[in-house]
Amino acid sequence: MRHAEELDGVTLLGGAQTNYAFQYAPHILETFTNKHPDNDYFVKFICPEFTSICPITGQPDFASIYIAYLPQNKMVESKSLKLYLFSFRNHGDFHEDCVNIIMKDLIALMQPKYIEVYGEFTPRGGIAIHPYANYGLPETPYADMAAERLRRFSLRERD
């Protein structure tokens, strides 16, 4: 059984009725306490049904979004993350902006040791765009890790 302080702030998980936001809604994101803050470990999410809107044409853009992070004290609750990502459905931004917004919102929410967000957008107009953004906690080995992973980012493969 979970202790109440571990789940403080988690309100969406287990709810009988889910309310979907149809506009960008970072306030939906919720956290819970990391029970293993002294361990370095990755948490990876894959969202194969991400959609947003092209800010110029108004056409839908489809992507798989990959999020991986090393938690510090807080972790993102997965249902809130799902609802947050759904909130981009009618959000008009370029692919690169969506990936950076997601990363920055999660940094503000959790202050992770390290995070990376990769967007594998479906080709439109004969071209695919796959933006990648990452962050490591400044003045720590995680900042060095971010610089190295960015330097080694491959155009043909993903981790």
ChimeraX attribute file (.defattr): number of C-alpha atoms within 10 A of each C-alpha:
attribute: neighborCount
match mode: 1-to-1
recipient: residues
	/A:1	3
	/A:2	6
	/A:3	7
	/A:4	9
	/A:5	9
	/A:6	14
	/A:7	16
	/A:8	12
	/A:9	14
	/A:10	17
	/A:11	14
	/A:12	18
	/A:13	13
	/A:14	9
	/A:15	8
	/A:16	7
	/A:17	7
	/A:18	11
	/A:19	9
	/A:20	13
	/A:21	17
	/A:22	14
	/A:23	14
	/A:24	18
	/A:25	16
	/A:26	20
	/A:27	10
	/A:28	18
	/A:29	23
	/A:30	25
	/A:31	22
	/A:32	17
	/A:33	19
	/A:34	16
	/A:35	13
	/A:36	12
	/A:37	15
	/A:38	10
	/A:39	11
	/A:40	13
	/A:41	13
	/A:42	13
	/A:43	13
	/A:44	13
	/A:45	15
	/A:46	15
	/A:47	16
	/A:48	14
	/A:49	11
	/A:50	20
	/A:51	22
	/A:52	24
	/A:53	19
	/A:54	16
	/A:55	14
	/A:56	9
	/A:57	8
	/A:58	13
	/A:59	13
	/A:60	15
	/A:61	19
	/A:62	20
	/A:63	21
	/A:64	17
	/A:65	24
	/A:66	19
	/A:67	23
	/A:68	19
	/A:69	26
	/A:70	21
	/A:71	25
	/A:72	21
	/A:73	17
	/A:74	19
	/A:75	22
	/A:76	21
	/A:77	19
	/A:78	15
	/A:79	18
	/A:80	20
	/A:81	20
	/A:82	17
	/A:83	21
	/A:84	23
	/A:85	24
	/A:86	22
	/A:87	21
	/A:88	22
	/A:89	19
	/A:90	19
	/A:91	20
	/A:92	21
	/A:93	18
	/A:94	15
	/A:95	23
	/A:96	15
	/A:97	12
	/A:98	21
	/A:99	24
	/A:100	19
	/A:101	16
	/A:102	21
	/A:103	23
	/A:104	17
	/A:105	14
	/A:106	24
	/A:107	18
	/A:108	9
	/A:109	17
	/A:110	20
	/A:111	19
	/A:112	21
	/A:113	21
	/A:114	24
	/A:115	25
	/A:116	23
	/A:117	25
	/A:118	23
	/A:119	25
	/A:120	20
	/A:121	20
	/A:122	15
	/A:123	13
	/A:124	12
	/A:125	6
	/A:126	6
	/A:127	8
	/A:128	12
	/A:129	15
	/A:130	17
	/A:131	18
	/A:132	22
	/A:133	21
	/A:134	22
	/A:135	23
	/A:136	22
	/A:137	18
	/A:138	12
	/A:139	8
	/A:140	11
	/A:141	13
	/A:142	18
	/A:143	17
	/A:144	15
	/A:145	16
	/A:146	20
	/A:147	15
	/A:148	11
	/A:149	15
	/A:150	15
	/A:151	9
	/A:152	9
	/A:153	14
	/A:154	11
	/A:155	8
	/A:156	5
	/A:157	6
	/A:158	10
	/A:159	6
